[in-house]
Amino acid sequence: MNKTSATAVPAAETLLPIVGIGASAGGLDPICEFLVSVPADSRFAYVVVQHLDPLHKGMLPELLQRMTSMRVCEIEDGMAVQANHVYVIPPGHDIGIEHYHFTLQAVAARRGHHLPIDSFFKSLALHSRDVAIGVLFSGMGADGSAGLKAIRDSGGLTLAQLPSSARFDPMPSNAISKRAVDMVELPGQMAMRIAEWWATQESGLPEQAMIQREGLQQLFQQLLKQTGANFSDYKLSTVLRRIDRRMKLRQCSSLADYVKFMRANPAEVELLFKELLIGVTNFFRDAKVWEYLMNTALPQLIAEHPEGAAFKAWVAACSTGEEAYSLAIAFNEVLERLRPTAHYTLQIFATDLDDDAVDQARQGVFGADIEADVSVELLQRYFMPAEKNGYRIRKDVRNMIIFARQNVISDPPFTKLDILCCRNLLIYFTAKLQERLIPLFHYALRTGGLLMLGSADTPGHFNELFTLMPGAGRIYRRLDASIHRVANYFPTRVSSVVAPTVIEPSNLNMNGNLQIQVEQMLLKKHAPAAVLLNAHGDILYIHGRTGAYLEPAAGKANWNIHAMARDSLRHEMAELLKRSTQESGLIAVRGLIQRDEAGKPSQALDLTAEAMPDSGPLPGTVLLTFSSAPLPPKKRRTRSSNPYVLELEQQLAQARLEIQAVRDEMQASREELKSANEELQSTNEELQSTNEELTTSKEEMQSLNEELYTVNAELQSKVDDLSLVNGDMKNLLNSTDVATIFLDGELRIRRFTDQTTQIYKLIPSDVNRPLSDIVNDLLYTDLEQDAQHVLRTLVFCEKQIETRSGGWYTMRIRPYRTVDNVIDGVVVTFINITELKQMEARLLPLLRDRRDASRP
């Protein structure tokens, strides 16, 4: 667990865990449900990032304060983070966190699509590292997914609302689909899961994993058995951190318990496998390296081939493809800048061990967050708008790259490369594995080829294989090395060829290096040419010289054996490969006559094919060998006089002509199908463009809908508050037993109390009617004139008025002042003084008599 200095935490000497909460449309209810389940002394700080309308004053802090006893406050710039507090993002801002203090950044005061949740989650991941916690609730769009992935990659905990419980599920569903979520839970259960995780985090349960070698070995065997990947040569510290994370999530107290859990739950093996594959990448990472590549290295490579060239590149461990697309864009930018007269192309092979990452890379679709790494000019030239406010790579750039799954440790490498890019991968491997890969990279590159490594990678002590280009950072040029020197580093793995037994002189020391050299010579001179194919006929590896049997097909690069086979061998080879997959053992076709372009026999050929066993190192592949043989001696042919033989020869000739006609028709049909396919692709592109425009409009509507939904929730809460206040006011006025009428500036009735109906014949539907239209019981006709006088002079009026029924009221007319101190009508009150008047009438004669009696 990371430690921080005492000055990093403002109010404590221990780590302060911060829970980031992201939500959008429909997120108010799950946020309230989550906060209700949080105890007041949880020792966590909670930061709520809700999509808010920047033009509308938010009421979210007031709404959330009713749900928790913790203090809820709106964030201010520089505010310190404290435990047992809930902080709410202010409208129109993005927030970050540095040294346990918030930072605010204002955004444009307009309705639009920005990603405040991703922005804060990424800042939280950098700040809190493996104690960061991210929670994602209901909402539209994809905001929050990239942020959760950043928290997860840094070792923190990520949770998402169960999509079926969300009012709008795109946000949590998108995060789950991108494998950025550790736990999927109901909002009311998340606080408990976070507390359990934190208790495990504090206890440091798997600290004994370093000494549990046996359990670690069993774990590696389980991974190798189920995924085919061997992690024993990965750096132990990196592997243990990832295993430790999964153990805490599964609440396993020891490595042995976790291995048992893996055996009982095969899905956990896949989850750990994904966890160990560290897919951190972005466009143009280490900008200085790419600047050097575009300004110096690539122009030099192009200058070395003035007549044009078809370059080949391999991006190993490509993850989701950003580095491969960066290389393609860089090559196009260099060509655009140099504008050479010759023709240059670049074919990029991008590989990774993670199938999901490769599938995502094939799509060529990226989120709006790439704007931070790719300039506006490059975005306009090489990307098109995609769904969810993202970007799609241009089709011609996408066609430069072939994505495939490959294990760089065990699978055969690509060869005759001009560029090999393997950045920030070697740092995760042991020194022993690095010493195996660097010579392999040397073997894969041409002389003078470029090797691009990450900022923390080096070729080690292999100075005779690569030289650092001056000022390049981590770009190396391949050197020619002695075959004896390279063989020491990169021995062949072929074990099926057995060298003949020889009697050595007594003074010759038969060491391993000499044996390897002899085997290499034998393989070169006596082993037949061969190709290794997968189940679909794609060429995986080529041994020896195969130019006499195979040739590249015209058009787009195609490494399929059926497209590369020469015409005289294509049909027999296809039949042989089909039989090899259906029958066991070695299948052979001998004595094939190979013809040249003029149709004359050039050589005899033996073809053999053998399917590799499933239990071996190359399951699912077929080894096809080519062995040349002498042409059979020509036999003098005499024309037979047998009519039956002549008829058969004529039929054979006719059959050959028909077969040739069928082949020509098939070729024509293939061309037509190819043309139709291109037309369909063009139509598909147009439909895709239309779909992207519709998706963009949909995203804008969704963004506006989120804002409207949030505003509606706030307004609904405000209406509830106003209804409550209105009820209180009504009860207050009625309890005073004073008849009150509220009139606007034109003396129309705005509101009245129940006691008013004893004076005016009012019903609820009389609201907004002029007071003069209502029948009353008063012996007083100047009320309207007095009210107008009060409006003009702002001096209140008070009179005693008699009713037709004999009652008396004190009438008061006062100006109506709004909260903004604006006069907007009058308030008329009637206080019943009938009893006072009656008492006055009784006492007045007595007082008069007493006064008369007191006179002399």
N, C-alpha and C positions, 0 to 999 in steps of 0.2 A: 504494500500500500504506500502510495507516494506521501512524502512528508513536505510540509511547507514551513517557512519561518514564522516566528511569532508575529511579525509585522504584517503578514499576509492576511490574517483573520482579524477583523477589527475588535471583536468582543470575546475571543476565546483563543486558547492555545492549541486546540485540536481542529481537525478538519471539519469544515461546515459543508455537509452535503446539500446540493442545490437541485431541486426538481423543476425542470422546465416543462410547462404544460402548453401544448399547442392545440388550437381548436379554431373552427370557422363556423359555417352554417350548421345549426343544430347542436352547437357545442356547449351552450349555456347549461342545459340540463345535466350532461355528464360531468361538467366541471363542478356544479353544485353537489351532485351525488358523490363525487370524489372527496370534496372538502368536508362534507358531513361525516365521512368515515375516517378522517384524519384526527388523531387526538391532539389536544391543545399543546401538549409538551412533546411533540414528536422529534424535536431537535433538528428539523429540516427547514430550509427556506424554500418557498414555492413561488415560481414566476409564471404568471398567466399571460400568454401571447395569443390574443384573439384578433381575428380579422375585423377591423373597425372602420367605419366611414370617417375619413380624415376631415370632412366638413361638418361633422356632427359631434357635439360634446357627449362623451360617453358616460354612462351611469353604472358601468360594470363594477367598480369598487363598492358602490352602495348596495348593489344586488348581492354580491358575494359576502359582504359583511354580515348579512342576515343568516348565512349558512354556517358560519364558523365563529368560534370565540377568539381565534387568532386575529391579530390586527391586519386589516386589509388597507393598502394604500397604493396610490398611483405613483409610478416611478418618476423620479426627477434626476436630472443629470448630476452625477457624482454621489448619488445616494448610496450609503453603505448597506450591505446585505447582512441581515440578522436572522438568527434562528427563530422559528415559530412565528414567522411573518409571511403574509401573502402579498406579492407585488404584482401590479397590473400594468400592462403596456399602455401608454397614453396614445390617443388617436394621432395618426399622421407621423409616426416615428418608427424607426428601427432601433432595437436595443442590443447592447453588447455588455460584456462583463470583463473587468480587468482588476486584479488584486482585490477581489470581493467588493468592488464598487461598480455601479451601473454607468454605462455611457449611452447617451441618446444621440441619434442622428435623424434630423428631420428629413422627410421625404416630400415629394411634390404634393401640394394640397389639391389633389384631383383624384377622382375615382379611377383606379387602374389596377393592373395586376403586378404586385410585387410579392416578395417571399419573406415576410418578417419572421416566420417560424424557423425556416432554414437558417436565416441570418443569426438568430439568437442561439439555436442549437449548436451551430458550428463554433460560435464564440464560447459557448459553455464547454464544448469538447476540448478546445484549446486551453481553457482556464482550469477546469477541474479534472481533466484526464480520466482516470479509471474510477473516480467517484462521482462522475456526472450522471444524471438520470434524466431521461427524456420520455415524455408521455404524449401521445397523440390521440385526439378525440375526433368527433364527427366533423365533416367538412367536405367541400367540393374541391376538385383539382388535385395537385400533387405536392402542395407545400408541406414541408416537414419530413419528407422521405430522405432527402439528401442530408439534412441535419441529423436525423436519427442514425443514418449510416456513419456519419462522422463520430457521433458519440459511441457507437458500437465498436468502430475501429480503434478508438482510443482506450477501450476497455471498460467503458461505462455500461449502464443498464438502460435498455430501451423497451418500452411497453406501448401497445396500441389497443384501442377499444375493439372489442369483438364486433366485426362488421355487421352482423345480424342485429346487434343492439343499437347501432348508430342510426340517427335519422337520415344522415347522408353519409354513405360509406366509402366514397372514392378516396379520401385522404388516408384512412387506416388501411384500406385494401391495397392501395398503391405501395405503401411502406412495407406491408407484409410480402407482397409479390417481389419486391426488390431485396428481400432478405435483410432488411434493416431492423427487424424487431426480434427481441429475445422472448417476450411474453405477450400473449394475446389474452386479455381479460376483460371482465365487466368493470365499469368505473368504480363501483362500490368495493371491489375486491383488490384494487390495485395498491391501496395504501398498505394493506397487510403484506402483499407480496414484496413491496419495496422494503418494508421493515425487516422481513425475513432475509432478503438479500443483503441488507446492510449489516445485520447481525453476523452473517457468514463472512462478509467483507472484513469486519473488525476482528473476527476470531482468527483469521489466517490459517484455516484448517490444513491446506495441503503443503505446508512448509516442509514436510518430510518427503515430498515427492522426489527430491534430488537423490535420496538414498534408496528409494524404492525401485531399484533397477529392474527387478523381476516383473513388477507390475507394469512398468513403462515398456518393457519388451513385449509383454502380452498385448498391451494397447497398440503398439506398432504392428504386431502381427494381425490384430483384428482389422486395423485400417488397411493393411496390405491385402488381406483376404477379400474384403468387401469392395474396396475402391481401386485396387491395383497400384496404389501409390505408396512408396516407401519413404517415410519421414525420419528414418533413423540417422540420415546424414544431414538433417537440418540442425541448426544451432539449438542446443538443448534449452537455453534460456528463453528463446522465442517460443519453442514448442510448449514449454512448461507454463508460460503465461497464458497461452490459449487454452490449455487443458485446465488450468486453475480456474479460468473464467467459466467453463462449462461445468466444472465440479460445483462451483458456488451456485450456479443456476439450478442444478439438479440436487443441491443440498447433500452432496456425498462427502462424508467425513474423511475418506481415505482414497488413495488411488485404486486400491483393490476393490473397494465398493463401486467405484466408477466403472471399472472394467466389467464387473458383474452386471451393472446397469446397462452397459453397452451390449453385452451378449444377450440380455433379455429384450433389448429395444434396438433393433437394427437401424431404425431411423436416427438414433442418436449418433451412430457412426457417421452417417452422411452429414449431420449437423456439425460434428467435430471436424470432418474433412473440409467442409466449407469454411469453418472458422480458421483452420490452419492455412488455407489459401489466402494470403494477404493481398487483396486486390486494390491497392492504393495507386491511383494514376490520375493524370489530367493532361490537358493539351499543353504542349510546349513547356514541359517541366524543365526547370533550369534554363531560363531564357538565353543566357550567354552561350550555352552549348549549341542551341539551335541557331543563334545568330552566326556563330562560327561555321556551322555546317552549311548554312545558306550563302554566306559571304565568301568562304574560302574552300572548304572541303569539297562540296558538290561541284563548284565551278572547275576545280582542279581535276576532278574525276571526269567531267565532261570534256575538258580540254585534252585529256589523254586519249580520247576516241574521236578525232576530228571527222571521221566518216560516218558517225552515228553509232548507236549501240542500244542493245536491249538489256538494261541493267536488272539485276535480281537482288532483292533484299529480304532479310528474315528478321521479324520482330518476335523474339522469344519472350514468353510470359507477357502477352499483350493485354491481359485482363479484359476490360470492356472496350478496347480498341482505340483509345485516345492517342496513344503513342504511334500506332500504325497510321492513323489518319493524319497526324502531325507530320510524319515523314512524307506522305503523299502530297500534302499541301506544300511542304517545303520544296519538294522536287518541282512541282508545277510553278511555284513562285520563281525559282531559279531559271527555269526555261522561259518564263514570261519576261524576266529581266534580261537574259542573255540573247534571246531570240536567235538560236543557232540555225544555220541553213540545213544542217543534217537532221535526221530523224532520231529522236531519243525517246525511249520508253522505260518505265520502271514497274516491274512486277514484284509485289510485296507479299510474302507469306507470313501471316500473323498467327501465332499458335499460343495456346494456353492449356493448362491442365483442367481448368474449371469449365465444364460444359455450359453452364448457365451464363457465365461471362462471355464465352465465345458466341453463344446465341444472341446475347444482347449486342455484342460488337457487330454481328452480321446485320442487324437492323439499321445501324448508322443513325440512330436517333438519340439526341442528348437533351438534357434539361436546359432551362434558361441560365443556370449558374455557370455555363461555359463562357458567358460574356466577360467574366473576370479574367479568363486566360486567353481568349481569342479577341483580337482587335476587331473594331467595327468593320474595317475594310475587308478583312478575311471572312468575317461572318457574311457579308454581302456577296462575296465572290464564290464562296465554297459551300454555303449552307442555304437551305430553304426553310421557311416556317413549317413547323410540325405541330402536332396536337399538344395540348396542355402548355401552350406558349413556349415550346421547345424548338429545337432545330434538327433538320435532317440533312445529312451530308449529300452533296451533289452526286448524281449517279455516275458520272465519268470518273470521279475520284473514288467512289465505292468500288467500281469495276477494276481498279488497280490492285485491289487487295483480295487475297484468298485466305479466309479464316478456317482454322482446323484445330481439333484437339490434339495435343501432343505433350508427352512427358519429356522434357529436355534432358532429363537424367538418363532415361533408358531407351527412348525411341531413336531411330536413325535420324541424323541431322539433314538439313537441306545442304546442297553442295554448289560449288562454283558461284558463290555469292559475291556481290560487290559491296554490300552493306549488311552488317549484322548488328542489330540493336538489342541489347540485353541490359536494361537499366534497373538498378536497385533490386536485383534478384540475388546476386552472389552474396550479399550481406547476410542473407538468411541461411546460408549453407556453411558447413564445416570446411576447414582448410583442405581436408582430404578430398572433398567433393569439388571444391574450386580447382584443385590441381588436375582433376579429370576433365573439367569443362573447358578450361582455357585452351588446351591443345585441341579439343574437339572444335572449338570456334576457329582455331587456326586451320584445321583441316577443311572446314566448310567454306572459308573465304578464298577468293582468288588472290594471286600476288598483287599487293598494293590495295587490297580491299580495306574498307573502313570498319572498325569495331567501335561501337558506341556503348560505353558503360555508364553506370550511374555515378553520382557525386561521391559515393562511399565505396565504389568498386575499383579494383585495380587488377592487372594481370599477374600480380605477385612477382615471383622471381623469374618469370618466363620472358626475360629481356631479349632473348634471341628470336622470339616469335613475333613480338609486336614492339613498335616504337611509338612514343607519344608525339602527336603532332603539336608543334609549338603554338602556344596560346589557345589550345583547343579545349582545355579543361579535362575532359575524359573521352576524347576521340583518338583512337590509335590506328596506325597503318600496319597491315600485315607484312611481315618480312619473309623471305625465303629462308628456310632452315634446312640443315642437313637431314637427309632421309633417315640416317641412323639416329639423329638426335630426336626427331619427331617420333620415331617408332618407340623410343623409350617411354614417351609420354602417352602415346595413343596406340596401344597394341591392338591387333585385330582380335575380334571375338569369334572368328570362324573356327570351329572345332571339329567340323565334319571331315576335313581334309587331313589325312594321315601321311606324314612324311615317310619315305622309304627308309628302311633300316640301313645304316652305314656303319662301317668300322672306322672309328676315328683314330688318328695317330695319337700316340700316348702323350705327345707334347701339346695337344690342342685341348683347351679348356672349353667344353661344350656348355656355355652358360645360357641363360634365358634369352639374352639379346640376340645371340647368334642363331638360336633356334627360330626366333621370330623372323629374322632376316631370310633364312632358308625357306620358311613357310611362305613368306611374301613373294619370293622369287618363283616358287612352285605355283602359287596361285596366279601370278601374272602370266606365266608361260604355258601352263598346262590346264588350268581350270577353264571350263567353257564359259562363254558369255551367258549371263543370266539376268533375269529381272524378278523382283519380288512384287506380287500384286495383292491387292485386297479383294474382298468378295465382289466388288463392282468392276474389277479390271483396272483400277487406278494403279499406276506405277508408284511403289513406295521406295524402291532401291534398285540401282543399276550396277551390275558387276561386269567388268570387261568392256570390250568394244562391240556395240550392238548396232552400229550404223548401217550394216549390210541388211539388217532385218527390220529395223524400225526407223522411222523418220518423222519429224514433227509435222503435224497436220496444219494445213493452211488456215489462216484466220486466228481467232482468239486461242491463246495457249491452252492446249488440252493434253493432259498426261495420261489419258486412258489408252490401254494397249490396243483396243479395237480401232481407235482413230489413228494410232501411230504405226500399226503393222503395214508392211508393204502389200500391194495388191495381190501378189502371187502367193502370199502366206495367210491372208486375212481369214479366209473361210476355214481352212484346215486348223488354224490356230484357235478360232472361236469354238470349233467342235471339240478340240483337245481340251480346252479349259473347261468346257461344260462337262466333259466326261470326268475330269479330275475332281470336280466337286461332287460328283455322284458316286464315284468308285474310290476305293481305298488303294493305297500303294502308288507306284510309279506308272504313269500312263505315257506311252511313247508313240510317236509317228515317225517312221524312218523312211529314208529314201525320197524325201520331197525334192522335186526339181524346182529350183528357184530361177526365174527368168529375168533377164535385164529389160530395159525400157523398149528394146527392139523386139522383144518376145523370144529371144534365143536363150537356151539353157545356159546359166552362168555357173551354178554349183548345186551340189546335192546337199541336203540338210536333214539332220535328225532333230526332232523336237521332243522334249520330255516335259511333263508337268506333274507336280506332286503337291497335294494339299498338306499343309503343315498340321501336325496333331494339335488338338485343343489343349493338351497337357503340356505342350512345349512352350518355348519362349516366344513363338510367333503364331499364336492361334488365329484361325480365320483367314490365313494368307495362303497364296499358292506360289510356288517357286517354278518358274518357266526357264528352261535352258535351251541354248542354241548350239548345236555341234555340227560343224561343216564336214562333209564327206566327199570323196572323189566322185566325179560323174561316171555313171556306168558306161562301158564301151559301146560305141555306136554299132548297131547291127544293120547289115545290109538288108534292106527291105525289098522284097519282090512282090510285085502286085499280084494278088491272088486272082485266079480265074474262076474261083468259086462264086456263083451268083449270090449265094446266101451271105458270104463274107462281104461282097461288094455292097449289098443292101444294108448290112449292119454299119459299114463305114459311112454310107450316105446318111443313115439315120443319126449316127454319132455327130457327124458334121452339122446336120440340121439342128440337133439338140444343143450343140455348142452355140450356134447362131441364136437360137431362141433364148438360151440362158443369158447371152450377152445383151439381147434386146430387153430381157426382164431387168437386168442390172441397170441398163440405161434408163428404163422407165422408173426404177426405184430411185436412181440418182436425181431424176427430174422431179419426182414426187418429194424427195427430201428437200430439194431446193425450194419447191413451192411451200412445203411445210415451214421451212425456215423463214421464208418471206412472210407467210401468214403469222408466224410467231412474232416476228419483228413488228408487224402491224398491231397485233394484240398487245405487245409490250408498250407500243406508242399510245394505244388507247388506254391501257392501264395507267400510264404516267399521267395522261390528261385527267382520268378519273381520280387518281391520287391527288393531283393538284387541286381539283375541285373539292375533294374530301378534306384536304388540309385547310382550304378556305372556310369550309363549313365548320370544321373543328375549331378554327380560330374564333369564328363568330360565336360558337357554342361556349368556348372558354370565357369570352367577354361577358356573355349572358350569365354564365355560372358565377363569375366574379361579382357581377352586379347583384345577382340573386343572393349571394352570401352576405353582401353588405346590407341589402334590404332586409334579409332575415334577421341579421343582428340588430339593425335599427328597430325592426318590428318588435323584437323581444324586449328591447329597452323601452319602447313606447308602451307596450302592453304592461310592463311593470309600472311605468309612470301613470298609466290609466288606472291601474289598481290602487296606486297611492292616492291619486286624485279622488277616486271613488270613496276611499276610506276617509280622506279629509272632508269631502262633501258630506258624507254621512255624519261626521263629527260636527260640522258647522250647522247642519240641519237640526240635529238634536240640541245643540247649544241654543240656537235661536228659538226653537220651540219651548225649551225649558225656561226661558226668560218670561214667557207669557206676554210678549210684546208683539203687536202686529207690525210687521215690517214689509215694505215694498221697495224693491230695487228697480230703478228706472234708468234707461240709457239717456243719451243726450237729446233724443227726440221724444222723451217721456213715454217710451214704450216699456211695457213690463218685462223685466229681465228675470226676476225671481220674487217669490213672496212666501211668507210663513203661514202656518195653518190658522193662526188667530186672525189673519187679515180677512178671511172669508166671513167673519161676523160683521164686517163693515162694508166690504165690496163683495159683490156676487161673482167671485172668481172660481174658475175651475182650471185644472192643469193645462188645458188647451189654449188658455188665454195668454200664455207667454208669447211675447213679441207683439201683442196688440197694444194700441194706445190706451193709456189709463182713462182718457175721457170717454171711451166707448163703453166702459163698464158701469153698470148701475150701482149706486152706493146709497147708504143710509144717513149720509151727513147733511146737516143744514148749513152747507158751506160749498160755494161755487167757485171760489178763487184759488183752488189748490194748484191748477196748472199755471196760473199767472205767478203765484208765489214761487213755484218750482223754477220757472224761467228766470225769475229775479235772482234766485240763489245761484243759478248757473252763471248769470252775468256778473254778479258782484262777489260770489264766493262767501257771502255772509249768511250764516244759517238762520232759519226762520222758525219761531215757536209760537203756537196759538192754541187756545182752548176752544174746542168745537163741540157743538151739541148735535145729537142724532135725532132722527124723527121718532125714535122709540123712547126718547127721554134720557138717553145716556150721554155721558160727557167723556171726551178724550183730549189729552194733550198731544198735539201734532207737532212734530219736529221735522224740518227738512234740512238735510246736510249735504254738501258736495261729496261725490263718490270719487275717491282717489285710488288709482291703480298703484302697483308696486313700483312703477317707474315715475310716480308722482305726477300723473296726468289725470285731469278731471274728465271723467267719462260717465256723467250722469249724476243722479241724486239718490239719496236714501231717505225714505219717508217712514217715520215710525209713529205709531198711535199707542199711547199709554192710557189705560182705562182709569179715569178719575171720578167715576159716577158716585162712588161712596163718599169721596171727599166733598163733592158738590152737595150731596144730600145732607151731610153733616153740617156743611157751611150754611145751608138753608135753615137748618134747625137751630143752629147757634146764633145766627145773625139777629133774630128778634130778641133773644135773651140779652145779648150784648147791648142792643139798642135800649131795652128797658132799663138795664142796669146803669147805662150812661145817663138816661133821663132822670133816674132816681138820684143820681149823685149831684145833679144840678140844684142850686139853692132856689 
